[in-house]
Amino acid sequence: MSLLLLLSGMLSNMTFRFYKRFREYLWRLLPGGLVSLTALGLMSVGGFELLETLSYRGLFQLRGPVAWDDRIVLIAIDDATLAELGQFPLPRDVYAQLVEQLAASEPAAIALNFIFAEPTQADGALAEAMEQQGNVVLPVGLDDQARPLTPTLQLEVAALSTGHILKDLEADGLVHKVRSVAIQQTALGITLIEAYGLRQSLVPLPPLELPLWVNWPGPAASLTQYSLADVLAQPPGAGAFKNKIVLVGMTATGTDALPTPYDFDPPASGVLLQAAIVDSLLQQRYLHPMNSVWLWGLLLLAMPLESYLLTGRRLRWQLLVPVACMAGWLTMSATAFVRANYLWPTAVPMVLVGFTGGATLVSQRVRENLALQRLLDDLWQH
């Protein structure tokens, strides 16, 4: 009987200690667990989307601008061109004259970033100039009813190829990625790279079934460009366009506006997106997003671990450790972006770490206040 009582007492004591330790574990894991569950719910409804898209522009600002590939040249229809040649759209014989002049400079590829959807009497001259040049690429798009918008048949036949110029804006108003293939067309920038490979060296392309994440080099002003009016009046030297990829597009104020990480107010123009695609492929520095399920799973599991390690620590550690973790994550994310063109989740992990640290601090203070209140109640009872 005494042995049974002894065993029963030992079992009861072990059960009590296990329950007490288990309850302590739960208290330590609780703040991080609540943060992870809340984050999981917000992510399921896109609650963190804007926060993460804002960090996209921040990474470019941290990196700073880099030089555009010198094989890209923009011929801009700017305010000076419209003042001299008339309002947009310009007559198509202007483009025919431009293509004829460029032929002497032997560019590798030319893109006229306009959808010539309506036929005109000057289409014949433009088509003839394009056929003689043999490397002119034209864009296609969608109208307001999402129907394909293509060049006239005469110009489409004369072009080397066509490519889409669809722009998918994110929550921050920027284009982060483009569809490599849409409306049965590769993006215009990709089509230009393919045309470039016919006369120069081939450029490796990423998998076309995946979106192409654009790595914006720098502001529009740092891209080599010439005014269309100046090119027609006094063409630059032959070396200005020789073996280059030449984009012709609108940059006049208030037309085809498109913000970029470096041109937000005032914005750049849509043709700059195609130039950035070409630059990303020529330099092989398009972005590689790291947004897999396992990465987010590890981040969510790390929050309970953080609260477990911080519970019971001194206040300075509860403040310093989350700050150090956030700074370390920002450093790793920026380094991966700058050095290897990897795009990690940046803002959301830092917010999760900060909230977990704050929740742990509040949880510990609540527990201490409850323990103090129980102690005071016991003292009053005695």
Rosetta blueprint (number, residue, H / E / L):
1 M L
2 S H
3 L H
4 L H
5 L H
6 L H
7 L H
8 S H
9 G H
10 M H
11 L H
12 S H
13 N H
14 M H
15 T H
16 F H
17 R H
18 F H
19 Y H
20 K H
21 R H
22 F H
23 R H
24 E H
25 Y H
26 L H
27 W H
28 R H
29 L H
30 L H
31 P H
32 G H
33 G H
34 L H
35 V H
36 S H
37 L H
38 T H
39 A H
40 L H
41 G H
42 L H
43 M H
44 S H
45 V L
46 G L
47 G L
48 F L
49 E H
50 L H
51 L H
52 E H
53 T H
54 L H
55 S H
56 Y H
57 R H
58 G H
59 L H
60 F H
61 Q H
62 L H
63 R H
64 G L
65 P L
66 V L
67 A L
68 W L
69 D L
70 D L
71 R L
72 I E
73 V E
74 L E
75 I E
76 A E
77 I E
78 D L
79 D H
80 A H
81 T H
82 L H
83 A H
84 E H
85 L H
86 G L
87 Q L
88 F L
89 P L
90 L L
91 P L
92 R H
93 D H
94 V H
95 Y H
96 A H
97 Q H
98 L H
99 V H
100 E H
101 Q H
102 L H
103 A H
104 A L
105 S L
106 E L
107 P L
108 A L
109 A E
110 I E
111 A E
112 L E
113 N L
114 F L
115 I L
116 F L
117 A L
118 E L
119 P L
120 T L
121 Q L
122 A L
123 D H
124 G H
125 A H
126 L H
127 A H
128 E H
129 A H
130 M H
131 E H
132 Q H
133 Q H
134 G L
135 N L
136 V E
137 V E
138 L E
139 P E
140 V E
141 G E
142 L E
143 D L
144 D L
145 Q L
146 A L
147 R L
148 P E
149 L E
150 T L
151 P L
152 T L
153 L H
154 Q H
155 L H
156 E H
157 V H
158 A H
159 A L
160 L L
161 S E
162 T E
163 G E
164 H E
165 I L
166 L L
167 K L
168 D L
169 L E
170 E L
171 A L
172 D L
173 G L
174 L L
175 V E
176 H L
177 K E
178 V E
179 R L
180 S L
181 V E
182 A E
183 I L
184 Q L
185 Q E
186 T E
187 A E
188 L H
189 G H
190 I H
191 T H
192 L H
193 I H
194 E H
195 A H
196 Y H
197 G H
198 L H
199 R H
200 Q L
201 S L
202 L L
203 V L
204 P L
205 L L
206 P L
207 P L
208 L L
209 E L
210 L L
211 P L
212 L E
213 W E
214 V L
215 N L
216 W L
217 P L
218 G L
219 P L
220 A H
221 A H
222 S H
223 L L
224 T L
225 Q E
226 Y E
227 S E
228 L H
229 A H
230 D H
231 V H
232 L H
233 A H
234 Q L
235 P L
236 P L
237 G L
238 A H
239 G H
240 A H
241 F L
242 K L
243 N L
244 K L
245 I E
246 V E
247 L E
248 V E
249 G E
250 M E
251 T L
252 A L
253 T L
254 G L
255 T L
256 D L
257 A E
258 L E
259 P L
260 T L
261 P L
262 Y L
263 D L
264 F E
265 D L
266 P L
267 P E
268 A E
269 S E
270 G L
271 V H
272 L H
273 L H
274 Q H
275 A H
276 A H
277 I H
278 V H
279 D H
280 S H
281 L H
282 L H
283 Q L
284 Q L
285 R L
286 Y L
287 L E
288 H E
289 P E
290 M L
291 N L
292 S L
293 V H
294 W H
295 L H
296 W H
297 G H
298 L H
299 L H
300 L H
301 L H
302 A H
303 M H
304 P H
305 L H
306 E H
307 S H
308 Y H
309 L H
310 L H
311 T L
312 G L
313 R L
314 R L
315 L H
316 R H
317 W H
318 Q H
319 L H
320 L H
321 V H
322 P H
323 V H
324 A H
325 C H
326 M H
327 A H
328 G H
329 W H
330 L H
331 T H
332 M H
333 S H
334 A H
335 T H
336 A H
337 F H
338 V H
339 R H
340 A H
341 N L
342 Y E
343 L E
344 W L
345 P L
346 T L
347 A H
348 V H
349 P H
350 M H
351 V H
352 L H
353 V H
354 G H
355 F H
356 T H
357 G H
358 G H
359 A H
360 T H
361 L H
362 V H
363 S H
364 Q H
365 R H
366 V H
367 R H
368 E H
369 N H
370 L H
371 A H
372 L H
373 Q H
374 R H
375 L H
376 L H
377 D H
378 D H
379 L H
380 W H
381 Q H
382 H L
